[in-house]
């Protein structure tokens, strides 16, 4: 499987670490303008007040590395999680090269979802992997978690699944760019179908970095583990106090119909996504009741 793309869905119709978020008071504006920087592309929110163009031009003047400004006009959409973006100023393109945690990523923001605000989370997960583990990333995207894990752990093999053909194409490219041929295997297909066909009882660690589907796919993730293993679980939780975020996420997991026992090894708040709503990360140790290996 070295350097190849496993395709299970061909017929389906269906900046660096410091660049996570930037904000500043630009000369023409009395309030802070927040924007993310991905490679040489800045992303602002479409505020609807007609000031996006002026803000974009100020960002281009004040940030020499930024060559394009896009506005986010809505949430990611559909099974492929496509971003809703429009060009505001700068060069007419959505492709860029982003550097994060000593890795290089080719990204097309018109075809894949990518959040630079997860840079620290990706680093922490990569550092938690033990030598020689077999890792399954059930929602691999363009390969960010997968590439960073393999780069950090030379004896680890990562299988990276995604249903979006553009994400799989970019993942293949990023594997080659980061010289990880044979250490990250890209799989194009539905995560649940792929896991049931290829990975039952074979993995040491599984990632579920898609909060909207993590709870639904938890039982499948556990089924891919050997007798015991680790699941990285992500979920959105709404709580009144940030400090109760991890407990709220854990309560959703407790009692899930899985073949095994769950032990919380660690948890943290990854980021705030809205007032009183957070993205939580749980590292779960699983001890299975049956051994499929």
PAZAPA-4460 file (N, C-alpha, C; in steps of 0.05 Angstrom, whole numbers, plus 32768, in hexadecimal, padded with zeros to 4 digits):
% residues 293
    n_x    n_y    n_z   ca_x   ca_y   ca_z    c_x    c_y    c_z   seq   type   mol
   8010   7FE8   8000   8000   8000   8000   8011   8019   8000     1      X     A
   802B   8015   7FFE   803D   802C   8000   8039   8041   7FEA     2      X     A
   8033   8059   7FF3   8030   806F   7FE0   8018   806D   7FCE     3      X     A
   8004   805D   7FD6   7FEC   8059   7FC5   7FD4   8064   7FD2     4      X     A
   7FBF   8066   7FC3   7FA5   806F   7FCC   7F91   8058   7FCB     5      X     A
   7F87   804F   7FE2   7F73   803A   7FE2   7F58   8048   7FDE     6      X     A
   7F49   8040   7FC9   7F30   804D   7FC2   7F19   803B   7FC8     7      X     A
   7F07   8042   7FDA   7EEF   8033   7FDF   7ED6   8042   7FD7     8      X     A
   7ED9   805A   7FCB   7EC2   806B   7FC5   7EC4   8078   7FAA     9      X     A
   7ED0   806A   7F96   7ED3   8077   7F7C   7EB9   807C   7F6E    10      X     A
   7EA5   806C   7F74   7E8B   806F   7F67   7E78   8081   7F77    11      X     A
   7E81   808A   7F8F   7E6F   8099   7FA0   7E6B   80B6   7F95    12      X     A
   7E52   80BE   7F92   7E4D   80D9   7F89   7E51   80ED   7F9F    13      X     A
   7E46   80DA   7FB2   7E49   80EB   7FC8   7E64   80FC   7FC6    14      X     A
   800D   823E   80BE   8023   8250   80BB   8036   8247   80CF    15      X     A
   8033   823E   80CD   8045   823A   80E4   8034   823A   80FD    16      X     A
   803E   822F   8113   802F   822B   812B   8023   8246   8135    17      X     A
   8030   825C   8130   8028   8276   813A   8011   8281   812A    18      X     A
   8009   8274   8114   7FF5   8280   8102   7FD9   8276   8108    19      X     A
   7FD4   826A   811F   7FBA   825F   8125   7FA4   8275   8122    20      X     A
   7FA8   828B   812F   7F95   82A1   812C   7FA4   82BB   8130    21      X     A
   7F9E   82CF   811F   7FA9   82E9   8122   7F93   82FD   8125    22      X     A
   7F99   8312   8133   7F85   8328   8136   7F94   8342   813C    23      X     A
   7F88   8357   8134   7F95   8371   8139   7F82   8388   8132    24      X     A
   7F89   839F   813B   7F7A   83B7   8135   7F87   83C4   811C    25      X     A
   7F7A   83C1   8105   7F85   83CC   80ED   7F7F   83EA   80EC    26      X     A
   7F8F   83F9   80DD   7F8E   8416   80DD   7F72   8422   80D9    27      X     A
   7F62   8415   80C7   7F48   8421   80C0   7F31   8418   80D3    28      X     A
   7F37   8406   80E5   7F21   83FA   80F4   7F25   83FE   8112    29      X     A
   7F0F   8405   8120   7F11   840A   813D   7F11   83F0   814E    30      X     A
   7F09   83DA   8142   7F08   83C1   8151   7F1B   83AC   8145    31      X     A
   7F20   8397   8155   7F31   8382   814B   7F25   8372   8134    32      X     A
   7F35   836C   8121   7F2D   835B   810B   7F3B   8340   810E    33      X     A
   7F2D   832B   8112   7F38   8311   8116   7F39   8302   80FC    34      X     A
   7F4F   82F4   80F7   7F51   82E4   80DF   7F65   82CD   80E3    35      X     A
   7F5F   82B7   80D6   7F71   82A0   80D6   7F84   82A3   80BE    36      X     A
   7F9C   8298   80C0   7FAF   8298   80AA   7FB6   827B   80A4    37      X     A
   7FB1   8273   808B   7FB8   8258   8082   7FCB   825C   806A    38      X     A
   7FE5   8256   806E   7FF9   825B   805A   7FFA   8279   8055    39      X     A
   7FF4   8282   803C   7FF4   829F   8037   7FD8   82A9   8032    40      X     A
   7FC4   829B   803D   7FA8   82A2   803A   7F9C   82AA   8055    41      X     A
   7F90   82C1   8057   7F82   82C9   806F   7F64   82C4   806C    42      X     A
   7F57   82BB   8081   7F3A   82B6   8081   7F2C   82C7   8096    43      X     A
   7F1A   82D8   808D   7F0A   82E9   809F   7EED   82DF   809E    44      X     A
   7EDD   82E9   80B1   7EC1   82E3   80B0   7EB2   82F7   80A0    45      X     A
   7E9E   82EE   8091   7E8C   8300   8082   7E79   830C   8096    46      X     A
   7E7F   8324   809E   7E70   8331   80B3   7E55   833D   80AA    47      X     A
   7E52   8340   808F   7E3A   834B   8084   7E37   8369   8087    48      X     A
   7E4C   8377   8090   7E4A   8394   8093   7E58   83A3   807C    49      X     A
   7E61   8394   8068   7E6D   83A0   8050   7E89   83AA   8054    50      X     A
   7E96   83A3   806A   7EB1   83AD   8070   7EC6   8398   8069    51      X     A
   7EBE   8381   805E   7ED2   836B   805A   7EE8   8374   8046    52      X     A
   7EE0   8382   8031   7EF4   838A   801D   7F09   839C   8029    53      X     A
   7F01   83B0   8038   7F14   83C2   8045   7F25   83B4   8059    54      X     A
   7F19   83A2   8068   7F28   8392   807C   7F3D   8380   806E    55      X     A
   7F34   8374   8058   7F46   8362   8049   7F5E   8371   803E    56      X     A
   7F59   8389   8033   7F6F   8399   8029   7F83   83A1   803E    57      X     A
   7F78   83A7   8056   7F8A   83AF   806D   7F9A   8397   8076    58      X     A
   7F8E   837F   8076   7F9D   8367   807D   7FB4   8362   8069    59      X     A
   7FAF   8366   8050   7FC4   8362   803B   7FDA   8376   803F    60      X     A
   7FD4   838F   8046   7FE9   83A3   804A   7FF9   839E   8063    61      X     A
   7FEC   8395   8079   7FFA   8392   8092   8007   8377   8096    62      X     A
   8002   8364   8084   800D   8349   8087   801A   8341   806C    63      X     A
   8034   8343   806A   8041   833F   8051   803F   8323   8046    64      X     A
   803C   830F   8058   803B   82F4   804F   8020   82ED   8044    65      X     A
   800B   82FC   804A   7FF0   82F6   8041   7FEC   8301   8024    66      X     A
   7FE3   82EF   8012   7FDF   82F7   7FF6   7FC2   82F5   7FED    67      X     A
   7FB1   82E7   7FFE   7F95   82E3   7FF8   7F85   82E7   8011    68      X     A
   7F6D   82F3   800E   7F5B   82F5   8025   7F40   82E9   801C    69      X     A
   7F37   82D5   802B   7F1D   82C9   8026   7F0A   82CF   803D    70      X     A
   7EF0   82D0   8038   7EDC   82D4   804D   7ECD   82BA   8051    71      X     A
   7EC9   82B2   806A   7EB9   829B   8070   7E9C   82A3   8071    72      X     A
   7E8C   8297   8060   7E70   82A0   805D   7E5C   828D   806A    73      X     A
   7E66   8276   8074   7E54   8263   8081   7E64   824B   808B    74      X     A
   7E56   8238   8098   7E64   8220   80A2   7E6C   820D   808C    75      X     A
   7E7D   81FA   8092   7E84   81E5   807F   7E6B   81D5   8079    76      X     A
   7E69   81CA   8060   7E50   81BE   8057   7E55   81A2   804B    77      X     A
   7E41   8191   804E   7E40   8177   8040   7E53   8162   804B    78      X     A
   7E51   814A   803E   7E61   8134   8046   7E7F   8139   8043    79      X     A
   7E86   814A   802F   7EA2   8150   802A   7EAC   8167   803C    80      X     A
   7E9A   8174   804B   7EA1   818A   805D   7EAF   81A1   804E    81      X     A
   7EA1   81AB   803A   7EAD   81C0   8029   7EA8   81DB   8036    82      X     A
   7EBD   81EC   8036   7EBB   8206   8043   7EAA   8219   8031    83      X     A
   7E9D   822C   803E   7E8F   8242   8030   7EA0   825B   8031    84      X     A
   7EAD   8261   801C   7EC0   8277   801B   7EBC   8288   8001    85      X     A
   7EC3   82A1   8003   7EC3   82B2   7FEB   7EDC   82C3   7FEB    86      X     A
   7EE6   82C9   7FD3   7EFE   82DA   7FD1   7EF7   82F7   7FD6    87      X     A
   7F06   8304   7FE8   7F02   8320   7FEE   7F17   8331   7FE1    88      X     A
   7F30   8329   7FE4   7F46   833A   7FD9   7F5F   8328   7FD4    89      X     A
   7F70   8332   7FC3   7F89   8324   7FBE   7F87   8311   7FA5    90      X     A
   7F9A   82FF   7FA4   7F9C   82ED   7F8D   7F83   82DA   7F8C    91      X     A
   7F7B   82D3   7F74   7F64   82C2   7F70   7F6B   82A5   7F72    92      X     A
   7F6D   829B   7F8A   7F74   827E   7F8E   7F6C   8276   7FAA    93      X     A
   7F69   825C   7FAE   7F63   8251   7FC8   7F78   823C   7FD0    94      X     A
   7F8C   8237   7FBF   7FA1   8224   7FC5   7FB8   8232   7FD3    95      X     A
   7FC3   8225   7FE8   7FDA   8231   7FF6   7FEB   821B   8002    96      X     A
   8002   8222   800D   8013   820F   801B   8016   8219   8037    97      X     A
   800F   8208   804A   800E   820F   8066   8023   81FF   8076    98      X     A
   8032   820C   8088   8045   81FE   8098   803C   81FD   80B5    99      X     A
   803E   81E5   80C1   8035   81E2   80DD   8044   81CB   80EA   100      X     A
   804F   81D0   8102   805C   81BB   8111   8071   81AC   8101   101      X     A
   8081   81BA   80F2   8097   81AF   80E1   808C   819E   80CA   102      X     A
   8073   81A1   80C3   8067   8193   80AC   805E   81A8   8097   103      X     A
   805C   819F   807E   8053   81B0   8068   8039   81A4   805D   104      X     A
   8025   81B5   8059   800B   81AC   804F   8002   81BD   8037   105      X     A
   7FFC   81AF   8021   7FEF   81BB   800A   7FD1   81BB   800F   106      X     A
   7FC4   81D2   800D   7FA8   81D4   8014   7F99   81E4   7FFF   107      X     A
   7F82   81D9   7FF7   7F70   81E8   7FE5   7F57   81EE   7FF6   108      X     A
   7F54   8206   7FFE   7F3E   820D   8011   7F22   820C   8003   109      X     A
   7F21   820A   7FE9   7F08   8207   7FDC   7EFE   81EA   7FDD   110      X     A
   7F10   81D7   7FE2   7F09   81BB   7FE0   7F0B   81AB   7FFA   111      X     A
   7F17   81B6   800F   7F1A   81A8   8028   7F17   81BC   8040   112      X     A
   7F0F   81B1   8057   7F0E   81C1   806F   7F29   81BE   807E   113      X     A
   7F33   81D5   8087   7F4C   81D4   8097   7F4A   81EA   80AC   114      X     A
   7F52   81E4   80C5   7F52   81F7   80DA   7F6E   81FA   80E5   115      X     A
   7F7B   8212   80E2   7F95   8216   80EE   7F94   8217   810C   116      X     A
   7F7D   821B   8118   7F7B   821D   8135   7F7F   8202   8143   117      X     A
   7F81   81EC   8134   7F86   81D2   8140   7FA3   81CA   8140   118      X     A
   7FB4   81DD   813A   7FD1   81D7   8138   7FDC   81CB   8152   119      X     A
   7FD5   81D7   8168   7FDF   81CD   8182   7FD3   81B2   8188   120      X     A
   7FBA   81AE   8182   7FAD   8193   8186   7FBB   817E   8176   121      X     A
   7FC1   8184   815D   7FCE   8170   814C   7FEA   8169   8157   122      X     A
   7FF8   817D   8161   8012   8178   816D   8010   8166   8186   123      X     A
   7FFD   816C   8197   7FF9   815C   81B0   7FF2   813F   81A9   124      X     A
   7FE1   813B   8196   7FDA   8120   818E   7FF2   8111   8183   125      X     A
   8001   811E   8171   8019   8112   8165   802D   810A   817B   126      X     A
   8030   811A   818F   8043   8114   81A5   8039   80FE   81B7   127      X     A
   801F   80F8   81B7   8014   80E4   81C9   8017   80C8   81BD   128      X     A
   801C   80C6   81A3   801E   80AC   8196   8038   809E   819E   129      X     A
   8036   8084   81A3   804E   8074   81AB   805B   8067   8193   130      X     A
   8075   8062   8194   8083   8056   817D   8076   803C   8175   131      X     A
   8074   8038   815B   806A   801F   8150   804C   801B   814F   132      X     A
   803D   802F   8157   8020   802C   8157   8015   802D   813A   133      X     A
   7FFF   801F   8137   7FF0   8021   811E   7FD8   8033   8124   134      X     A
   7FD6   8049   8115   7FC3   805E   811B   7FAF   8060   8104   135      X     A
   7F96   8063   810B   7F80   8067   80F7   7F74   8083   80FC   136      X     A
   7F74   8093   80E7   7F67   80AD   80E8   7F4E   80AB   80D7   137      X     A
   7F36   80A9   80E4   7F1D   80A3   80D6   7F13   80BB   80C6   138      X     A
   7F1C   80D3   80CC   7F14   80EB   80BC   7F2E   80FA   80B6   139      X     A
   7F3D   80F0   80A3   7F58   80F9   809F   7F5C   8114   8091   140      X     A
   7F47   811C   8082   7F4A   8136   8074   7F62   8136   8061   141      X     A
   7F6F   814D   8060   7F87   814F   804F   7FA0   8145   805C   142      X     A
   7F9E   8138   8073   7FB4   812A   807F   7FC3   8137   8096   143      X     A
   7FB7   814C   80A1   7FC6   815B   80B6   7FCD   814A   80CE   144      X     A
   7FB9   813F   80DC   7FBE   812E   80F3   7FD0   8116   80EB   145      X     A
   7FCA   810A   80D4   7FD8   80F2   80CC   7FF5   80F7   80C6   146      X     A
   7FFB   810D   80B7   8016   8114   80B0   8026   811B   80C9   147      X     A
   801A   812B   80DB   8029   8134   80F2   802F   811C   8105   148      X     A
   801D   8109   8107   8022   80F1   8117   8039   80E1   810C   149      X     A
   8039   80DC   80F2   804E   80CD   80E5   8069   80DB   80E6   150      X     A
   8068   80F5   80E3   8081   8105   80E4   808E   8104   8100   151      X     A
   807D   8104   8114   8086   8104   8130   8090   80E8   8138   152      X     A
   8085   80D3   812B   808A   80B8   8134   8093   80A7   811C   153      X     A
   80AD   80A4   8118   80B8   8097   8100   80AF   8079   80FD   154      X     A
   80A8   806C   8113   80A1   804F   8111   8083   804B   8110   155      X     A
   8074   8060   810D   8057   805E   810D   804C   805F   80F0   156      X     A
   8037   804F   80EC   8028   804F   80D2   800C   805A   80D8   157      X     A
   8003   806D   80C7   7FE9   807A   80CB   7FD8   8075   80B2   158      X     A
   7FC0   806C   80B6   7FAC   8068   80A1   7F98   807F   80A2   159      X     A
   7F96   808E   808D   7F87   80A7   808D   7F6F   80A5   8079   160      X     A
   7F57   80A4   8084   7F3E   80A0   8074   7F30   80BB   8070   161      X     A
   7F26   80C0   8057   7F14   80D6   8053   7F03   80D0   803A   162      X     A
   7EEA   80D9   803C   7ED7   80D5   8026   7ED9   80EA   8010   163      X     A
   7EE7   8100   8016   7EE9   8116   8003   7F01   8111   7FF0   164      X     A
   7EFC   810D   7FD6   7F12   8107   7FC3   7F28   811D   7FC3   165      X     A
   7F20   8136   7FC6   7F34   814B   7FC6   7F45   814A   7FDF   166      X     A
   7F39   8143   7FF5   7F49   8140   800E   7F5D   8129   800B   167      X     A
   7F54   8113   8000   7F65   80FC   7FFC   7F7C   8102   7FE9   168      X     A
   7F76   8111   7FD4   7F8B   8119   7FC1   7FA0   812B   7FCE   169      X     A
   7F97   813E   7FDE   7FAA   814F   7FEC   7FBA   8140   8001   170      X     A
   7FAD   812D   800E   7FBB   811C   8022   7FD1   810D   8015   171      X     A
   7FCC   8101   7FFE   7FE2   80F3   7FEF   7FF9   8106   7FE9   172      X     A
   7FF2   811E   7FE0   8007   8132   7FDA   8016   813A   7FF3   173      X     A
   8009   813E   8009   8016   8146   8022   8027   8130   802D   174      X     A
   801F   8117   8029   8030   8100   8031   804A   8100   8022   175      X     A
   8049   8105   8008   8062   8106   7FF8   8073   811E   7FFF   176      X     A
   8066   8135   8002   8075   814E   8008   8085   814B   8022   177      X     A
   8078   813E   8036   8085   813B   8050   8096   8121   8052   178      X     A
   809A   8114   803B   80AC   80FD   8039   80A3   80E6   804C   179      X     A
   8089   80E0   804B   807D   80CB   805C   8071   80B4   804C   180      X     A
   807B   80B0   8034   8071   809B   8023   8073   8080   8032   181      X     A
   805C   8071   8033   805B   8058   8041   8056   805A   805E   182      X     A
   8056   8072   806A   8051   8075   8086   8036   8082   808C   183      X     A
   802A   808F   8078   800E   8098   8078   8001   808C   8060   184      X     A
   7FEC   807B   8064   7FDE   806F   804E   7FC3   807D   804C   185      X     A
   7FBD   8088   8034   7FA5   8098   802F   7F8F   8086   8025   186      X     A
   7F78   8088   8031   7F61   8077   8029   7F49   8089   8022   187      X     A
   7F3F   8086   8009   7F28   8095   8001   7F0F   8084   8005   188      X     A
   7EFD   808C   8017   7EE5   807C   801C   7ED7   8085   8034   189      X     A
   7EC0   807A   8039   7EB0   807F   8051   7EBE   8073   8069   190      X     A
   7EC0   8082   807F   7ED0   8079   8096   7EC5   805F   80A2   191      X     A
   7EAB   805D   80A5   7E9F   8045   80B1   7EA2   802D   80A0   192      X     A
   7E9D   802F   8086   7EA0   8018   8074   7EBD   800F   8072   193      X     A
   7ECF   8023   8070   7EEB   801D   806E   7EF6   800F   8087   194      X     A
   7EEE   8019   809E   7EF7   800D   80B7   7EED   7FF0   80BA   195      X     A
   7ED4   7FEB   80B2   7EC9   7FD0   80B5   7ED6   7FBC   80A1   196      X     A
   7EDF   7FC7   808A   7EEB   7FB5   8076   7F08   7FB0   807B   197      X     A
   7F17   7FC4   8083   7F34   7FC2   8084   7F41   7FC1   809F   198      X     A
   7F35   7FCC   80B4   7F44   7FD2   80CC   7F3A   7FC5   80E6   199      X     A
   7F26   7FB4   80E5   7F1C   7FA8   80FE   7F31   7F9A   810E   200      X     A
   7F35   7FA2   8127   7F47   7F95   8139   7F65   7F98   8133   201      X     A
   7F6C   7FAD   8123   7F88   7FAF   811A   7F96   7FC8   8124   202      X     A
   7F88   7FDB   8130   7F94   7FF5   8137   7F9B   7FF7   8154   203      X     A
   7FAF   8009   815A   7FB6   800F   8175   7FAA   802A   817E   204      X     A
   7FA4   803B   816B   7F9A   8056   8171   7F88   805F   815B   205      X     A
   7F72   806D   8162   7F5F   8076   814E   7F59   8094   8154   206      X     A
   7F57   80A4   813E   7F50   80C0   8141   7F34   80C4   8135   207      X     A
   7F24   80D4   8143   7F09   80DC   813A   7F08   80FB   813A   208      X     A
   7F17   8108   8128   7F19   8125   8129   7F03   8134   811A   209      X     A
   7EEB   8128   8119   7ED4   8135   810D   7EBE   8135   8122   210      X     A
   7EBC   814B   8131   7EAA   814C   8148   7E8D   8145   8142   211      X     A
   7E83   814C   812A   7E68   8147   8123   7E61   812A   8121   212      X     A
   7E75   8119   811D   7E70   80FC   8119   7E7E   80EA   812D   213      X     A
   7E8E   80F6   813F   7E9E   80E5   8152   7E8D   80D2   8162   214      X     A
   7E77   80DC   816D   7E67   80CA   817E   7E5B   80B4   816E   215      X     A
   7E52   80BA   8156   7E46   80A6   8144   7E5A   8090   813D   216      X     A
   7E73   8097   813A   7E88   8085   8130   7E99   8079   8146   217      X     A
   7E92   807F   8160   7EA3   8075   8176   7EA4   8056   8177   218      X     A
   7E8D   8049   8173   7E8D   802C   8174   7E9E   8020   815E   219      X     A
   7E9D   802C   8146   7EAE   8022   8130   7ECB   8026   8136   220      X     A
   7ED2   803D   8142   7EEE   8042   8149   7EF8   802D   815D   221      X     A
   7EE8   8027   8171   7EF0   8013   8184   7EF3   7FF8   8177   222      X     A
   7EE2   7FF1   8164   7EE4   7FD7   8157   7EFE   7FD3   8147   223      X     A
   7F0B   7FE9   8140   7F24   7FE7   8130   7F3C   7FE3   8142   224      X     A
   7F39   7FE6   815D   7F4F   7FE3   816F   7F55   7FC6   8174   225      X     A
   7F6E   7FC0   817C   7F75   7FA6   8186   7F68   7FA1   81A1   226      X     A
   7F74   7F91   81B2   7F67   7F8B   81CC   7F64   7FA5   81DD   227      X     A
   7F77   7FB7   81DA   7F75   7FD1   81E7   7F81   7FE6   81D5   228      X     A
   7F7B   7FFF   81DA   7F86   8014   81C9   7F7B   802F   81D2   229      X     A
   7F80   8043   81C1   7F79   805F   81C7   7F67   806B   81B2   230      X     A
   7F53   807A   81BA   7F42   8089   81A8   7F44   80A7   81AF   231      X     A
   7F4A   80B7   819B   7F49   80D4   819E   7F2E   80DE   8194   232      X     A
   7F1E   80E7   81A7   7F02   80ED   81A2   7EFD   810B   81A4   233      X     A
   7EEF   8117   8190   7EEA   8134   8190   7ECC   8138   818E   234      X     A
   7EC3   814D   819D   7EA6   8152   819D   7EA2   8170   81A5   235      X     A
   7E8C   817B   819B   7E83   8195   81A3   7E71   8193   81BB   236      X     A
   7E76   81A3   81CF   7E65   81A2   81E7   7E5D   81BF   81EE   237      X     A
   7E45   81C2   81F7   7E3A   81DB   8200   7E38   81DB   821F   238      X     A
   7E48   81EC   822C   7E49   81ED   8249   7E4A   820A   8252   239      X     A
   7E42   820F   826A   7E43   822B   8274   7E5E   8233   827D   240      X     A
   7E6F   821F   8285   7E8A   8225   828F   7E9E   8214   827F   241      X     A
   7EB3   8221   8276   7EC7   8213   8266   7ED4   81FB   8275   242      X     A
   7ED7   81FD   828F   7EE5   81E8   829E   7ED5   81CF   829F   243      X     A
   7EBB   81D0   8299   7EAA   81B7   8299   7EA8   81AB   827E   244      X     A
   7EB7   81B5   826B   7EB5   81AC   824F   7EBD   818E   824C   245      X     A
   7ED3   8186   8257   7EDD   816A   8254   7EC9   8157   8261   246      X     A
   7EBF   815D   8279   7EAB   814C   8286   7E92   8149   8275   247      X     A
   7E89   815F   8269   7E71   815E   8258   7E76   814B   8240   248      X     A
   7E8D   814D   8234   7E93   813B   821D   7E95   811E   8226   249      X     A
   7EA0   811A   823E   7EA3   80FE   8248   7E87   80F2   824E   250      X     A
   7E75   8103   8258   7E5A   80F9   825E   7E4C   80EF   8245   251      X     A
   7E52   80FB   822E   7E46   80F2   8215   7E51   80D7   820C   252      X     A
   7E6A   80D1   8214   7E77   80B8   820C   7E6F   80A1   821F   253      X     A
   7E6C   80A7   8239   7E66   8092   824C   7E4B   8085   8244   254      X     A
   7E4B   806B   8244   7E33   805C   823D   7E30   8056   8220   255      X     A
   7E44   805F   820F   7E42   8059   81F3   7E44   803B   81EE   256      X     A
   7E35   8030   81DB   7E35   8013   81D6   7E4E   800A   81C8   257      X     A
   7E63   8006   81D7   7E7C   7FFD   81CB   7E85   7FE3   81D8   258      X     A
   7E97   7FD4   81CA   7EA1   7FBB   81D5   7EBA   7FC0   81E6   259      X     A
   7EB6   7FCA   81FE   7ECD   7FCF   820F   7EC8   7FE4   8224   260      X     A
   7EDC   7FE9   8234   7EDB   7FFC   8249   7EEC   8015   8242   261      X     A
   7EE2   802C   824A   7EEF   8045   8243   7EFC   8051   825C   262      X     A
   7F14   805B   8259   7F22   8069   826F   7F2C   8084   8264   263      X     A
   7F26   809A   8271   7F2F   80B4   8268   7F4C   80B8   8270   264      X     A
   7F5E   80BA   825C   7F7A   80BF   8261   7F81   80DD   8261   265      X     A
   7F70   80ED   8253   7F75   8109   8252   7F5F   8117   8243   266      X     A
   7F5B   8130   8249   7F47   8140   823B   7F4E   815E   823C   267      X     A
   7F45   816D   8228   7F4B   8189   8228   7F37   8197   8216   268      X     A
   7F36   81B2   8219   7F26   81C3   8208   7F39   81CB   81F1   269      X     A
   7F31   81C5   81D9   7F41   81CB   81C1   7F3E   81E8   81B9   270      X     A
   7F24   81F1   81B8   7F1F   820D   81B1   7F02   8213   81B7   271      X     A
   7EFC   822D   81B8   7EE0   8236   81BB   7ED5   823A   819E   272      X     A
   7EBD   8230   819A   7EB1   8232   817F   7E9A   8245   817E   273      X     A
   7E8F   824C   8195   7E78   825F   8198   7E75   8265   81B5   274      X     A
   7E65   8279   81BC   7E61   827E   81D9   7E56   8265   81E7   275      X     A
   7E65   825D   81FC   7E5E   8246   820C   7E5E   822B   81FC   276      X     A
   7E6C   822A   81E6   7E6E   8212   81D6   7E8C   820D   81D0   277      X     A
   7E96   81F5   81D5   7EB2   81EF   81D2   7EB7   81D5   81C3   278      X     A
   7ECE   81D3   81B8   7ED7   81B9   81AC   7EE8   81AC   81C2   279      X     A
   7EE0   8194   81CA   7EEE   8185   81DE   7EFD   816D   81D2   280      X     A
   7F14   8167   81DE   7F24   8150   81D5   7F27   813D   81EC   281      X     A
   7F21   8123   81E7   7F24   810E   81FC   7F37   80F9   81F1   282      X     A
   7F4A   80F1   8202   7F5B   80DA   81FB   7F51   80C3   820C   283      X     A
   7F45   80AF   81FF   7F38   8099   820D   7F48   8080   820A   284      X     A
   7F4E   8073   8220   7F5A   8059   8220   7F44   8044   821F   285      X     A
   7F45   8032   820C   7F30   801E   8208   7F3B   8002   820F   286      X     A
   7F2D   7FF4   821F   7F34   7FD8   8225   7F1D   7FC7   821B   287      X     A
   7F22   7FB8   8205   7F0C   7FAA   81F8   7F06   7F90   8207   288      X     A
   7EEC   7F88   8204   7EE4   7F6F   8211   7EE9   7F56   8200   289      X     A
   7EEE   7F5B   81E6   7EF5   7F46   81D3   7F0E   7F4E   81C4   290      X     A
   7F1D   7F3B   81BB   7F36   7F41   81AC   7F32   7F36   818F   291      X     A
   7F31   7F49   817C   7F2D   7F42   8160   7F47   7F3C   8152   292      X     A
   7F5E   7F43   815D   7F77   7F41   8150   7F81   7F24   814E   293      X     A
***
